[in-house]
Amino acid sequence: MNTSPNQTSVRLWAVTKVCILVFVAIIGILVVLTAFTYFPPQFKFGFLYGREAYFFSWYAVAFYIHIVSSPLALFIGLIQSVDSIRKRSRKFHQALGYSYVCIVLLFTAPSGLAMSTKANGGSSAVFAFAVLAIATFLSTWRGFHAARVGKFTKHRQWMTRSYLLICSAVQLRLIAALCAELKLDYITYDAMAWLSWLPSLLVYETILRTRDYRIAR
């Protein structure tokens, strides 16, 4: 049976989305497993290397809040991204949505902003992670507010932006692993800080603008 180009593109997108979600889930699990190595904190390797001088202060509070809340937001957002689950139970979707919003607004974004002041690399990395935290907070709040006033298309768009920013943790680890494997030493940590979230957000914005342009025509 012949299928139209539109049906083919829909199926291709569905398969692509499943692959992306599975990949995010796998990396998310690895992120969680890595987090366990920081109980108690290890300063001779990993993320906390060289941070002992200032760790036992406000930074420790922000750090542990972040490594606990970020995976929670990642996996809740992952569940929310599955269309069949979202459509099957509106109340379940709303309950998870409220949980996601509370976790991001109260814990993940604020702790990320605090930690950004001590980011590795130079001032560019500090700025990149600070902007990331602020953008995550604002996009999540805008998504929540849009749902409250019944603007559900805007709600989906803003929450998609929010989740793309939450996935920066996944993308940062992937970029770092690829650079190490391919020996791309010229890509600095400052560059990785921007690459972990800005390209994916720009791609999404391009897709939205292209779709709106086609509809307008």
Backbone as CSV, one residue per row, in Angstrom:
resi,resn,N_x,N_y,N_z,CA_x,CA_y,CA_z,C_x,C_y,C_z
1,MET,0.846,-1.192,0.000,0.000,0.000,0.000,0.885,1.246,0.000
2,ASN,0.581,2.160,-0.895,1.366,3.381,-1.001,1.053,4.330,0.146
3,THR,2.056,5.031,0.586,1.868,6.031,1.630,2.249,7.391,1.089
4,SER,1.542,8.402,1.559,1.817,9.766,1.107,3.104,10.274,1.738
5,PRO,3.724,11.275,1.114,4.933,11.864,1.711,4.698,12.379,3.120
6,ASN,3.484,12.899,3.375,3.177,13.416,4.702,3.157,12.288,5.733
7,GLN,2.539,11.136,5.377,2.518,9.997,6.288,3.921,9.475,6.552
8,THR,4.747,9.462,5.518,6.126,9.003,5.671,6.911,9.897,6.614
9,SER,6.737,11.212,6.472,7.442,12.156,7.338,6.973,12.038,8.781
10,VAL,5.664,11.795,8.975,5.127,11.621,10.329,5.722,10.382,10.983
11,ARG,5.780,9.281,10.231,6.346,8.044,10.756,7.834,8.190,11.045
12,LEU,8.533,8.876,10.145,9.961,9.102,10.339,10.215,9.922,11.588
13,TRP,9.390,10.954,11.798,9.533,11.779,13.002,9.229,10.960,14.247
14,ALA,8.219,10.085,14.182,7.867,9.250,15.337,9.033,8.341,15.713
15,VAL,9.647,7.715,14.715,10.791,6.833,14.969,11.971,7.634,15.520
16,THR,12.206,8.797,14.938,13.298,9.654,15.395,13.089,10.079,16.842
17,LYS,11.846,10.436,17.176,11.528,10.872,18.534,11.759,9.751,19.534
18,VAL,11.355,8.533,19.182,11.567,7.389,20.058,13.059,7.168,20.289
19,CYS,13.845,7.246,19.224,15.295,7.061,19.338,15.908,8.120,20.248
20,ILE,15.451,9.360,20.089,15.973,10.450,20.920,15.620,10.228,22.386
21,LEU,14.371,9.845,22.647,13.927,9.617,24.025,14.686,8.466,24.675
22,VAL,14.920,7.405,23.922,15.678,6.266,24.446,17.111,6.692,24.762
23,PHE,17.690,7.464,23.861,19.058,7.940,24.072,19.139,8.820,25.315
24,VAL,18.187,9.752,25.458,18.164,10.625,26.637,18.004,9.804,27.909
25,ALA,17.160,8.765,27.851,16.950,7.904,29.014,18.240,7.201,29.414
26,ILE,18.970,6.686,28.436,20.222,5.972,28.722,21.250,6.911,29.349
27,ILE,21.423,8.081,28.730,22.379,9.048,29.274,21.921,9.533,30.648
28,GLY,20.607,9.700,30.805,20.072,10.118,32.101,20.388,9.119,33.200
29,ILE,20.283,7.850,32.890,20.627,6.801,33.858,22.106,6.887,34.229
30,LEU,22.947,7.122,33.228,24.381,7.268,33.488,24.661,8.486,34.363
31,VAL,23.895,9.565,34.136,24.036,10.767,34.970,23.697,10.443,36.420
32,VAL,22.614,9.695,36.628,22.210,9.312,37.978,23.280,8.447,38.635
33,LEU,23.801,7.483,37.902,24.834,6.600,38.443,26.091,7.387,38.810
34,THR,26.422,8.370,37.983,27.576,9.215,38.276,27.359,10.032,39.535
35,ALA,26.123,10.463,39.753,25.812,11.294,40.926,26.116,10.565,42.229
36,PHE,25.958,9.242,42.223,26.214,8.474,43.443,27.683,8.540,43.868
37,THR,28.583,8.830,42.924,30.002,8.906,43.263,30.325,10.136,44.100
38,TYR,29.367,11.070,44.207,29.595,12.288,44.978,29.061,12.188,46.398
39,PHE,28.735,10.993,46.821,28.302,10.739,48.207,29.255,9.715,48.829
40,PRO,30.278,10.121,49.587,30.690,11.491,49.912,31.414,12.142,48.729
41,PRO,31.670,13.452,48.831,32.319,14.150,47.710,33.739,13.659,47.453
42,GLN,34.082,13.554,46.173,35.422,13.141,45.754,36.089,14.305,45.024
43,PHE,37.244,14.711,45.509,37.903,15.885,44.948,39.131,15.555,44.092
44,LYS,39.426,14.261,43.955,40.619,13.871,43.200,40.315,13.565,41.736
45,PHE,39.025,13.515,41.395,38.647,13.245,40.014,37.224,13.751,39.787
46,GLY,36.817,13.772,38.520,35.438,14.121,38.196,35.122,15.598,38.339
47,PHE,33.849,15.902,38.445,33.367,17.284,38.441,33.910,18.096,39.609
48,LEU,34.102,17.475,40.755,34.534,18.204,41.945,36.048,18.355,42.062
49,TYR,36.771,17.910,41.060,38.231,18.021,41.092,38.640,19.496,41.220
50,GLY,39.444,19.777,42.246,39.928,21.134,42.461,38.945,22.067,43.147
51,ARG,37.819,21.544,43.618,36.803,22.418,44.227,36.759,22.315,45.753
52,GLU,37.694,21.601,46.351,37.657,21.381,47.793,37.768,22.670,48.587
53,ALA,38.491,23.643,48.056,38.733,24.886,48.794,37.449,25.622,49.140
54,TYR,36.455,25.558,48.265,35.219,26.307,48.527,33.976,25.418,48.577
55,PHE,34.174,24.104,48.485,33.007,23.209,48.406,32.158,23.258,49.666
56,PHE,32.784,23.196,50.835,32.031,23.096,52.090,31.515,24.465,52.515
57,SER,30.605,24.974,51.726,29.972,26.274,51.964,28.614,26.232,51.287
58,TRP,28.154,27.364,50.784,26.887,27.404,50.050,26.952,26.541,48.788
59,TYR,28.172,26.338,48.274,28.307,25.580,47.027,27.845,24.137,47.206
60,ALA,28.149,23.551,48.362,27.739,22.159,48.611,26.220,22.034,48.582
61,VAL,25.534,23.013,49.148,24.063,22.988,49.157,23.532,23.057,47.730
62,ALA,24.052,24.012,46.960,23.613,24.156,45.566,23.950,22.914,44.750
63,PHE,25.135,22.362,44.969,25.581,21.198,44.211,24.672,19.996,44.430
64,TYR,24.397,19.672,45.701,23.586,18.483,45.984,22.119,18.684,45.584
65,ILE,21.627,19.889,45.727,20.276,20.180,45.226,20.225,19.950,43.719
66,HIS,21.275,20.382,43.037,21.283,20.296,41.576,21.395,18.857,41.089
67,ILE,22.270,18.056,41.696,22.465,16.693,41.186,21.305,15.767,41.553
68,VAL,20.464,16.198,42.503,19.268,15.415,42.820,18.081,15.879,41.976
69,SER,17.904,17.193,41.864,16.727,17.721,41.168,16.831,17.603,39.648
70,SER,18.020,17.745,39.102,18.171,17.704,37.645,17.749,16.369,37.035
71,PRO,18.211,15.217,37.569,17.737,13.943,37.020,16.234,13.753,37.170
72,LEU,15.671,14.242,38.272,14.217,14.145,38.456,13.492,14.906,37.350
73,ALA,13.938,16.132,37.096,13.333,16.933,36.020,13.542,16.264,34.669
74,LEU,14.701,15.680,34.474,15.015,15.022,33.201,14.062,13.859,32.930
75,PHE,13.838,13.022,33.928,12.997,11.841,33.724,11.504,12.181,33.713
76,ILE,11.094,13.174,34.506,9.696,13.613,34.446,9.399,14.204,33.073
77,GLY,10.311,15.029,32.579,10.137,15.602,31.243,10.131,14.541,30.166
78,LEU,10.917,13.494,30.369,10.959,12.392,29.414,9.602,11.701,29.324
79,ILE,8.987,11.454,30.483,7.662,10.835,30.520,6.623,11.756,29.869
80,GLN,6.731,13.049,30.157,5.794,14.014,29.590,5.912,14.111,28.065
81,SER,7.061,13.706,27.541,7.279,13.788,26.097,6.634,12.645,25.322
82,VAL,6.194,11.622,26.027,5.575,10.464,25.371,4.099,10.774,25.117
83,ASP,3.728,10.895,23.857,2.373,11.318,23.487,1.294,10.401,24.035
84,SER,1.528,9.099,23.978,0.494,8.149,24.398,0.200,8.273,25.887
85,ILE,1.217,8.517,26.687,1.023,8.689,28.126,0.301,9.992,28.404
86,ARG,0.718,11.039,27.702,0.111,12.361,27.922,-1.365,12.367,27.557
87,LYS,-1.721,11.678,26.472,-3.100,11.681,26.008,-3.995,10.730,26.796
88,ARG,-3.393,9.717,27.407,-4.178,8.694,28.111,-4.788,9.229,29.398
89,SER,-4.054,10.051,30.125,-4.544,10.545,31.405,-4.154,12.007,31.586
90,ARG,-5.144,12.868,31.482,-4.883,14.306,31.626,-4.460,14.642,33.055
91,LYS,-5.090,13.988,34.035,-4.754,14.265,35.429,-3.322,13.847,35.750
92,PHE,-2.913,12.710,35.201,-1.541,12.248,35.415,-0.550,13.224,34.788
93,HIS,-0.883,13.698,33.591,-0.040,14.673,32.903,0.067,15.960,33.713
94,GLN,-1.044,16.415,34.251,-1.036,17.639,35.044,-0.230,17.467,36.330
95,ALA,-0.391,16.314,36.986,0.337,16.062,38.232,1.845,16.033,37.991
96,LEU,2.242,15.344,36.935,3.662,15.320,36.589,4.153,16.706,36.179
97,GLY,3.297,17.433,35.476,3.661,18.780,35.047,3.905,19.701,36.221
98,TYR,3.015,19.657,37.216,3.204,20.462,38.419,4.500,20.083,39.124
99,SER,4.778,18.784,39.191,6.011,18.321,39.826,7.233,18.861,39.095
100,TYR,7.190,18.779,37.774,8.302,19.263,36.957,8.526,20.762,37.180
101,VAL,7.450,21.519,37.135,7.551,22.976,37.301,8.132,23.323,38.672
102,CYS,7.627,22.687,39.717,8.118,22.959,41.075,9.599,22.611,41.208
103,ILE,9.988,21.469,40.679,11.384,21.035,40.778,12.305,22.014,40.048
104,VAL,11.915,22.408,38.848,12.772,23.290,38.052,12.832,24.698,38.654
105,LEU,11.664,25.251,39.000,11.621,26.634,39.481,12.214,26.797,40.875
106,LEU,12.005,25.808,41.729,12.437,25.931,43.119,13.838,25.381,43.369
107,PHE,14.265,24.440,42.555,15.526,23.755,42.849,16.543,23.778,41.696
108,THR,16.165,23.223,40.543,17.150,23.034,39.469,17.718,24.349,38.943
109,ALA,16.836,25.263,38.537,17.310,26.531,37.966,18.061,27.394,38.985
110,PRO,17.520,27.598,40.198,18.268,28.418,41.173,19.631,27.827,41.547
111,SER,19.680,26.505,41.743,20.957,25.888,42.100,21.939,25.954,40.934
112,GLY,21.422,25.812,39.714,22.276,25.943,38.543,22.862,27.331,38.413
113,LEU,22.045,28.338,38.721,22.521,29.726,38.664,23.609,29.954,39.707
114,ALA,23.402,29.428,40.896,24.410,29.573,41.956,25.718,28.886,41.566
115,MET,25.613,27.675,41.030,26.807,26.918,40.638,27.535,27.548,39.461
116,SER,26.820,28.276,38.634,27.444,28.875,37.446,28.559,29.841,37.814
117,THR,28.483,30.430,39.000,29.499,31.396,39.412,30.856,30.738,39.638
118,LYS,30.859,29.410,39.806,32.100,28.665,40.018,32.364,27.686,38.877
119,ALA,31.836,27.963,37.703,31.994,27.053,36.572,33.452,26.943,36.150
120,ASN,33.820,25.754,35.677,35.154,25.568,35.102,35.285,26.429,33.850
121,GLY,36.514,26.608,33.397,36.725,27.429,32.217,36.836,28.896,32.584
122,GLY,36.531,29.744,31.637,36.649,31.177,31.862,35.318,31.856,32.079
123,SER,35.312,33.162,31.912,34.105,33.955,32.137,33.002,33.604,31.143
124,SER,33.393,33.128,29.956,32.393,32.749,28.957,31.554,31.574,29.438
125,ALA,32.202,30.587,30.081,31.472,29.427,30.617,30.558,29.849,31.759
126,VAL,31.047,30.745,32.610,30.222,31.271,33.707,28.968,31.930,33.142
127,PHE,29.153,32.747,32.130,28.029,33.449,31.514,27.077,32.469,30.832
128,ALA,27.630,31.463,30.138,26.808,30.476,29.425,25.901,29.720,30.381
129,PHE,26.456,29.273,31.505,25.653,28.508,32.460,24.674,29.396,33.223
130,ALA,25.052,30.653,33.436,24.126,31.586,34.082,22.924,31.854,33.182
131,VAL,23.188,32.099,31.904,22.103,32.319,30.937,21.240,31.072,30.827
132,LEU,21.878,29.904,30.830,21.143,28.634,30.777,20.171,28.511,31.944
133,ALA,20.636,28.804,33.150,19.783,28.691,34.337,18.612,29.672,34.272
134,ILE,18.889,30.896,33.876,17.833,31.913,33.781,16.829,31.548,32.693
135,ALA,17.335,31.099,31.539,16.452,30.713,30.434,15.586,29.513,30.813
136,THR,16.163,28.587,31.568,15.399,27.416,32.030,14.264,27.848,32.946
137,PHE,14.567,28.737,33.869,13.550,29.240,34.788,12.432,29.957,34.026
138,LEU,12.812,30.882,33.139,11.819,31.698,32.432,10.957,30.861,31.489
139,SER,11.564,29.928,30.759,10.786,29.114,29.820,9.817,28.195,30.574
140,THR,10.257,27.681,31.721,9.376,26.829,32.526,8.213,27.638,33.080
141,TRP,8.506,28.825,33.577,7.442,29.684,34.107,6.469,30.096,33.012
142,ARG,6.987,30.450,31.836,6.118,30.839,30.729,5.228,29.665,30.302
143,GLY,5.787,28.468,30.288,5.004,27.289,29.942,3.900,27.019,30.947
144,PHE,4.234,27.161,32.221,3.250,26.964,33.283,2.132,28.004,33.190
145,HIS,2.516,29.257,32.995,1.532,30.334,32.914,0.629,30.159,31.694
146,ALA,1.208,29.737,30.568,0.409,29.531,29.353,-0.664,28.478,29.570
147,ALA,-0.322,27.414,30.296,-1.306,26.368,30.591,-2.403,26.903,31.505
148,ARG,-2.020,27.732,32.453,-2.995,28.288,33.405,-4.039,29.150,32.709
149,VAL,-3.654,29.832,31.632,-4.600,30.715,30.930,-5.192,30.038,29.693
150,GLY,-4.919,28.747,29.531,-5.543,27.991,28.447,-4.883,28.112,27.082
151,LYS,-3.677,28.636,27.026,-2.956,28.738,25.749,-2.052,27.509,25.602
152,PHE,-2.643,26.393,25.192,-1.943,25.116,25.253,-0.896,24.936,24.162
153,THR,-1.073,25.597,23.032,-0.024,25.543,22.006,1.232,26.238,22.517
154,LYS,1.059,27.417,23.098,2.180,28.139,23.695,2.772,27.342,24.859
155,HIS,1.897,26.702,25.612,2.347,25.872,26.731,3.295,24.785,26.250
156,ARG,2.919,24.062,25.197,3.775,22.991,24.671,5.096,23.540,24.146
157,GLN,5.033,24.686,23.501,6.255,25.273,22.944,7.231,25.693,24.042
158,TRP,6.704,26.353,25.067,7.579,26.809,26.144,8.119,25.645,26.971
159,MET,7.303,24.630,27.187,7.784,23.481,27.954,8.779,22.656,27.149
160,THR,8.629,22.665,25.833,9.638,22.008,24.990,10.970,22.733,25.116
161,ARG,10.919,24.056,25.096,12.147,24.836,25.303,12.758,24.504,26.660
162,SER,11.921,24.467,27.672,12.392,24.159,29.020,13.100,22.809,29.058
163,TYR,12.480,21.803,28.437,13.068,20.464,28.497,14.348,20.371,27.676
164,LEU,14.410,21.071,26.559,15.655,21.109,25.790,16.791,21.680,26.638
165,LEU,16.480,22.685,27.433,17.490,23.281,28.305,17.868,22.333,29.444
166,ILE,16.894,21.615,29.976,17.194,20.610,31.006,18.121,19.533,30.447
167,CYS,17.928,19.203,29.175,18.751,18.173,28.520,20.175,18.643,28.249
168,SER,20.496,19.870,28.607,21.861,20.360,28.419,22.862,19.503,29.184
169,ALA,22.423,18.950,30.318,23.312,18.072,31.088,23.703,16.848,30.275
170,VAL,22.734,16.303,29.545,22.994,15.153,28.674,23.917,15.550,27.536
171,GLN,23.606,16.685,26.909,24.389,17.127,25.757,25.819,17.504,26.149
172,LEU,26.000,18.091,27.322,27.337,18.462,27.774,28.219,17.231,27.936
173,ARG,27.671,16.194,28.530,28.437,14.957,28.712,28.745,14.285,27.382
174,LEU,27.778,14.335,26.474,27.995,13.749,25.154,29.086,14.501,24.397
175,ILE,29.037,15.824,24.438,30.046,16.643,23.750,31.427,16.405,24.347
176,ALA,31.499,16.370,25.676,32.787,16.146,26.339,33.362,14.777,25.980
177,ALA,32.491,13.752,25.943,32.943,12.407,25.600,33.437,12.336,24.154
178,LEU,32.703,12.978,23.247,33.100,12.983,21.838,34.417,13.729,21.627
179,CYS,34.573,14.850,22.313,35.810,15.625,22.175,37.003,14.839,22.712
180,ALA,36.786,14.112,23.808,37.872,13.304,24.372,38.209,12.132,23.449
181,GLU,37.173,11.486,22.905,37.379,10.326,22.040,38.041,10.716,20.727
182,LEU,37.615,11.849,20.164,38.140,12.291,18.873,39.349,13.213,19.009
183,LYS,39.750,13.439,20.276,40.918,14.291,20.562,40.760,15.698,19.965
184,LEU,39.581,16.262,20.183,39.300,17.622,19.707,39.681,18.620,20.798
185,ASP,40.982,18.728,21.044,41.460,19.550,22.152,41.202,21.044,21.944
186,TYR,40.961,21.437,20.711,40.749,22.856,20.435,39.358,23.328,20.878
187,ILE,38.476,22.381,21.173,37.150,22.761,21.675,37.256,22.919,23.186
188,THR,37.228,24.132,23.663,37.416,24.416,25.078,36.142,24.150,25.879
189,TYR,36.295,24.131,27.195,35.123,23.950,28.052,34.163,25.114,27.920
190,ASP,34.698,26.304,27.674,33.832,27.472,27.452,32.929,27.236,26.249
191,ALA,33.499,26.679,25.184,32.701,26.381,23.987,31.673,25.293,24.276
192,MET,32.083,24.276,25.030,31.154,23.192,25.374,29.967,23.722,26.180
193,ALA,30.226,24.707,27.025,29.153,25.277,27.845,28.041,25.848,26.972
194,TRP,28.420,26.504,25.880,27.425,27.052,24.949,26.830,25.962,24.059
195,LEU,27.679,25.056,23.593,27.221,23.994,22.695,26.248,23.028,23.367
196,SER,26.257,22.976,24.688,25.400,22.031,25.401,23.917,22.398,25.353
197,TRP,23.608,23.631,24.972,22.185,24.020,24.955,21.784,24.969,23.823
198,LEU,22.683,25.828,23.396,22.301,26.844,22.410,21.947,26.263,21.038
199,PRO,22.736,25.336,20.465,22.374,24.799,19.142,21.017,24.104,19.109
200,SER,20.718,23.283,20.118,19.433,22.574,20.129,18.270,23.545,20.237
201,LEU,18.459,24.618,21.013,17.406,25.623,21.134,17.218,26.368,19.812
202,LEU,18.309,26.683,19.146,18.224,27.374,17.852,17.559,26.491,16.796
203,VAL,17.849,25.199,16.820,17.214,24.266,15.879,15.709,24.240,16.109
204,TYR,15.309,24.176,17.380,13.875,24.159,17.694,13.198,25.448,17.252
205,GLU,13.828,26.578,17.494,13.251,27.863,17.087,13.130,27.941,15.563
206,THR,14.109,27.390,14.866,14.064,27.367,13.404,12.902,26.516,12.906
207,ILE,12.694,25.372,13.548,11.581,24.493,13.175,10.249,25.207,13.384
208,LEU,10.119,25.900,14.512,8.878,26.635,14.787,8.636,27.727,13.753
209,ARG,9.672,28.487,13.452,9.514,29.586,12.496,9.195,29.058,11.098
210,THR,9.835,27.961,10.704,9.582,27.369,9.391,8.151,26.863,9.291
211,ARG,7.678,26.214,10.352,6.298,25.722,10.359,5.299,26.855,10.316
212,ASP,5.550,27.914,11.099,4.642,29.064,11.094,4.606,29.738,9.727
213,TYR,5.764,29.784,9.061,5.830,30.402,7.739,5.020,29.594,6.732
214,ARG,5.113,28.267,6.809,4.354,27.418,5.889,2.851,27.550,6.119
215,ILE,2.454,27.646,7.399,1.028,27.794,7.723,0.521,29.137,7.217
216,ALA,1.349,30.178,7.383,0.957,31.515,6.949,0.755,31.592,5.437
217,ARG,1.523,30.788,4.704,1.383,30.776,3.241,0.088,30.105,2.824
